[in-house]
Amino acid sequence: MSFKTLGMPLAIIAFILVMIVPLGDGLTYSGHAALALLAFAIIMWASEAQHLAVTSLILLFLQPILGIESFNNAVIGFANPIIFLMIGGFILAEAIRKSGLAKRFTYFLLKKVGTTPSMSIFAAVFSTGVLSAWIENVVAFAMLLPIIKEIVPLFGVNDAEKGNSNFAKAMILGASYGSLAGGFGTEIGTAPNLMAAAYTHLPFVQWMIFGIPLSIIMLFVTWKLLSWIYPPEVKGIIGGHDTLNKTLSAMGSISRTEKITAVILFFTIGLWVTTGITGIDSYSVALIGAALYFITGVVDWRDAQENVDWGLIIFFGGALSLGAALLNTGAAAWLIHDLVAMMGNNVSTVSIMLLLMIIGVIFTQVMSNIALSAILVPLSVTLATAQGQPIGIYAVPVAIACSLSFMFPMADPTVAMAYGTGYVKIKEILKAGIPMVVIGIILTVIAMLTIAKPYLG
């Protein structure tokens, strides 16, 4: 029998086992039940026993039945701002695709980087990587998503959404992972980075001194690792540069709709980059851009109905709901504090750093990295202060660990959106994600103990 077939029975057994095992003092019944529900959800999602969105719906009604949260509180996950950022990102991506701007930019980009699969993967990784240092990684990925969907068929790949192409897997995961790695570079690159900056008061430039090199190395690792794990089965664009030149000539000059799309896109990017000046948050900016595309007629609501992955939105809302339950019931804080306490006294800085990062990596796969960093960063600052260490010695690597969300679709919206294309299955995301996490932890620890150490406070 397959793991998918066994998924639901195994998930139920895991839930029962966690519920009957005594977990010690300090954990409430609702917290205990939330941990059991976490075990159930992980197995259901990993096995794909049901569609991911169906599992999320199950989580919603189980919370009030089990006494974890009221239904009103359980559905708060669907009011999380990241949901609306995802919706706005999907609509922006659809506008770029429908207008023809994605196709034009795709051919222009390929003329510049070359027609080999390796350079196309490089472009996917570094495009989102550079953008996500300054804007939300979801947005960076959403802008590149329609371009990837244009590039893949040019290499002769048919039905990539059936998951039959290594090249398509490397491209879509490259864009997703690149957007995550790019965020390490600046304090505004990710929400956990902002949390760490708020508690440590590290100057923006000092973070960049170690953040940018770490980000660049991770982007190169992403490019090479994905090319190795999923070696492209294609040799290059069919027809090479002749195909590109002929298609660009046939497309003619840029149309009025493409110009409107480009103006709105650059206006939206401008608002994202200047959020610190305007005071308009990133989530509102995404909806402003989406609304402008509707108002100008670039897209209509039927496009949104057909091309926004609403099942993915439901899935992610359910994942956020579970994460909020772990936080609100005290289950996450109980588990984290107990794990740290188990280490005892006289433990090395590296050991504590590794433990906190591993905790961050594990929990960020199943709960909001913003909520997680809200628990781990203050704890890290307290530990560092008590030990007389630089204030950021634990908080900064923990913030980065909270963004090593490479392993599961529920870990990050970009990974969820990559999964939503059909190009990759969950086990294939894990295959690439596990080594990415391990390498990310190792590189971060090395960076913290070398180039970053003088700048951690």
N, C-alpha and C positions, 0 to 999 in steps of 0.2 A: 504493500500500500504506500502511496505517496505521502509526503509531508503535508501536502494540501488537504488530503482526505483525513489525515489524522489530526489536523490542526485544531479543530473545535474540541474533540475529546481531550486532547492534551492540554488545551487552554483551561478547560473546566477542571481537570485534575490538578493543574498548577494552582488555580484559584483556591481549591479546597485545601490543598497542602499548606499554602501560606496562611490560610485562615485558622487551621488547627494547630499550627506551630506557635508556641508562646514566644513572643518577641521582646519580653522584658518590660521594665518600668518606663514610664514617661511617654508611652505611645497610647493614644486613645483608641477606642474601638473604631471610630471613623477613619483614623490614620491607618490602623491595621487593615481594614477593609480596602482602603485606597491602594495599599501596597499589593494586596491580593488581586485587585482589579488591574493593576499595572502588569502583573505577571500574565494575567489572562489576555490583556491587550497586546502585549509584545508577541506572544505566540500566535495570536489571531492575525496580526499584521504581517509577521515574518512568514507565516505559512500561506497567507492569502486564502485562508479557508473560506472567507467571504470577501466580497469587494471591500476595499479599505473603507469606503464611505459607510457601508453597512455595519462594519465593526464599530465605527464612530457613533452611529445611531444607537447601537446596542449599549455603548458606554453611557449614553445620555440617560436612558431609562433605568439602567442598573444602579446609578448613583443614588437616586431617591429610594429605590426599593431596598438597597443595602444600608441605607442610613448614612451615606457618606456626605451627600449634599442634597439640598432641595432641588427640584427640577429647575426652578428659577435661577439658582446659583450655578447649576450644571451647564446651562446653555449660555452662560456669560462668555464662555470661550468663543462663541460666534460673534460677540461684540468686540473682540480683540481688534485693535487697529490694524494688525498685520493682515487680517482677513481682507480688509478693504484695500490695503496696499496690493495684495495679490489680485483682487478684482480689477483694480485700476491698471496694474501691470499687464494683465491679460488683454484688456481693451486696447491699451497702447500698442501691444504686439499685434493685435488684429488690425488696427488702423495702418500700421507700417506694412503689414502683409497685403491687405486689400488694396491699398493705394498704388502698389507697385514699387514703392520706395525700397522695400526690403530686397526685391529682385534686382533693382538697379545697383544698390549698394553692394549686394553679394558679388555681382560680376566685377564691379570696380575693385572690391577688396581682393578678389582672387587674381586679378591682373597684377596687383601689387605684391602679394605674398607668394604667388606661384600656384601651379596646378597640381602639386603633389598632395597626397593625403596627410603627410606629416606636417606640412606647413599650414594646411587648413585646420588641423587640430591645434597647432601653435596659435593661430589667429583666434580660435574659439576661446582658448584658455586665457590668453593675454588681453583680449578685448574686454571680457567681463572683469578680469583682474584689475586692470587699470581703472575702469569705471567705478568699481565697487569700493575703491579707496576713498571715493568722494561722494557717492550716492548709494542708496540702499541696494544691497546685492540682488534683491528680488527684481528691482527695476532694471538693473544692468543685464540680468539674465533674460528678463522678458523682452527687452529690446533686441537681443541677439537670437532669441528662439525662432522667429520667422525666417531669419537669415540662414540659420542652420537647416531649417526645413527646405530652403531653396538650394543649399549647397549639396546636401546628401544625394538627391537624384542626379545631379550633374555628373557624379562619379559612377553612374550606372547602377546605383542601388535601387532596387524596386521593393516596395512593400516593407520599408524599414520599420513601420509601426508594428509589424509582426515579430520584431525582435530578432531578425535574421542577419543583421549586419554588424560586424565588429567596428567598422568605420563609424556607423551611426552611433553606436554605444560610446565610443571614444569622444566623438564630437559633443554629444549632449551632456555627458558627464564632465567633459573638459570645461564646458561653459559654466556648469553648476559649481564644480570644485574651484574653478578659477575665480568665480565671484566670491566664494568663501575665503580663499587664500588672499585675495586682493584686499579684503577688509582688515587684515592684520596690520596693514601699513600705517594707518592713521588712527587717532583717537575717535574720529567720527565714522570710521569704517564699519563698525558694528556697535550694536547697543551694549554688549558687555564691555567693550573698550571704553565707551562713554561712562559706564558705571565705575570702572576702575579709575578712570581719570578724575571722576567726581570725588572719590574717596582718597586718592593719593595726591591729587593736585599736581600731577606731572605736567610740565609745559608741553604744548602741542609739538614743538620742534624736537624736544628730547625724545618723545615717543617715536617720531619718524626716524631718528638716528638708528634705532634698532629695529623698528617695525618695517621700514621699507626693505632693508636687506633680507629680513626673514620672509617677507611677502614674495619678493622676487625669487628667492631660492625655492619656496613652496610652489610657485607657478611653474618653474622649470621642472621640478619633481613631478608635478601633475601631468605636464606635457609628456615627459619621458615614460612615466609609470603607466599611463593609460595607453600609450602607443605600444608598450610591451605586453600589458595584460590583454589588451584587445587589438592585436596587430591587424591593421586594415587589410581587407581582402581585395581592395581595389588598387590600381596602379596610378590613376590620375583621372583628370577630367576627360571624358570622351571627346576627342577632337582637339584637346589642348587649347592653346591660346586662340586658335582659329575660331573655335566655338564661342569663346568669350567675345572676341571682336565682332563676329557676325551678329550675335545676340544684342550686344550694345548698340550696334548700328541699326538693327531692326526696331529697337525700342524707341529710337528717335530722341528728340529733346525732352527734357523733364516736363511733365504735364502740370496743369494747374492744381489738380488734386494732390499730386506729389509735393508741390511747393507748399500748399497749405499744411500737409502732414508734417513736412520738415520744419516749418515755422513753429507749429504747436509743439513738436518734439523738442526743439532747441529751447523754446520758452519754458517748457516743463523741466528740462534738465537745468536750466538757469535757476528756476525756483528751488530745485533740490539742492543745488550747490550753495545757494544763498539763504538757506533756512535759518542760519544763525543771525543773519541781518534782518530778514523780513519777519521772522517769528512764526512763519507758516510751517507747520510740521510736515514731515515727509508723506504722511498718510493723506492729508488734505491735498497736497500737491498732486498725488496720483489721481485723485478723483477730479481735480481741476482739469488735468490733461485729458482724462477720459470724457468729461462733460463737454469740453471744447470740440472733441472729435465728433460727438453726437450732434452738437449745435451746428457745426459747419457741414454736416452731412457726409463726412468721410466714412463713418460707420452708422448703422442704425441698430435698433434694439434686436432685430432678428439676427444680426451678426453676433451680438453678445450672447443671445440664446444658444446659438449653434456652435460658437467657437470658444466661449469661456468654459473651462472644465469645472462645472458646478459640483460634480462628484468629488473632485479634488478639494474644493472649498469646504464641503461637508466633512470630508476626512480630516482636514487640517483643523477645523473647528473642534472636532471631537478630541483630537490630540491635545489641543490647547486646553480643553475642558478638563481632561485627565491631569494635565500638568498643574492646573489651578487647584484641583482637588488635593493633589500631593502637597502643594504649598499651604493651602488653607487649613488642612487637617493637621498640619505639623509633621506629616510623615516624612517629607523630604528633609526638613531640619533635623528630626530625630535620627534618621539614618546617617546623615552627613556628620553630625556631632559625635555619634557613637563610633563611626569609623575612624575619625580623627583621634578620639579618646583612646581607642584600642592601641594606638602607636606608643602610648606612654611618654615618659620623659627622656631627655638626652637623645633625641632623634636628630639626625643630620638635616640640614637645610634642604638638600637634594631629595631626601626621602619624603619630607613633608610636601615639597613642591610636587613630586611625582604623585603622591597620594591624592592631593587636592585636584591635580589635573585629571587623574584617572576618574575620580568622582565626577568632575565636570563633564568629561567626555561621555561617561555612561548615562548620566541624567539628561544631558542635552539631546540625546537621541530620542527622548520620549517626552520632554517638557520644554516649555518656552525658555530660550536661553536668557531672556531678560529676567524672568522670575528666578531662574537658577543663579544668575550672577548677583541678584539682589540678596541671595542667601550666602553664597560663597565669598563674594568680594569683601563684605564687612568682616566675616570670620577670618579671612586671610590677612586683612589689615590689623586686626586685633592680635593674631598670632605673631605677626612680624614685629609689632610694637612691643609685645611682652618679651620677645627674645632679643630686642635691641637691634633687629635687622632693618635694612632699608625698607621703607613703608610699602614699596611696590614689589618686593621680592617674591611674594606669593600672589598678590592681587593681579598683577599683570599677566603672568602665565596662566592663571585661572581664567581670566577674561578671554584669553586666546583659546584655551581648552574648550570653553563654552561655545566656541564657533567652529570647533572641529567636527562639524555635523555631517560627516561624509557617509554614514553607514545605512541610514534608513530614510524613507520618504517623509516620515513624521518629524525628522530631526530639523529640517529646514525647508522653507517654501520652494527654493530652487531645486532641491533634490526631489521634492514632491512633483514639481512641474516637469522635471526630466522623466520621472517615472510615468507621468501622465501621457507622455508622447507615445508610449508603447515601445520605444526603442530598447529599453532595458527592463529586466525583471528585478525583483527585490534581491534575489540571490546574486545577481550580477552587480548590483550596487554594492552589496556587502563584499564581494570579491575584490573590488577596487577600493572600497571605503576603508576596510580594516588596515591594509598597509599604509594608506594615506594618514590615518589617525596615528599609527605607531610612529611613522616618520615625522609627523607634525609635532608629537610630544617630544621626541628626541631633539629635533632642531630647535624647538622653543626652549628646552632646558639648557642646551648649549648656548643659545643666544643670551639667556638670562644670566648665565654665569660668566659670560665673556663681554661682548660689546655692550650689552644692556646694563650691566652691573653698576657702572658709575652714574647712570641716569635714573636709577629707581628710587631716588629720594634719600 
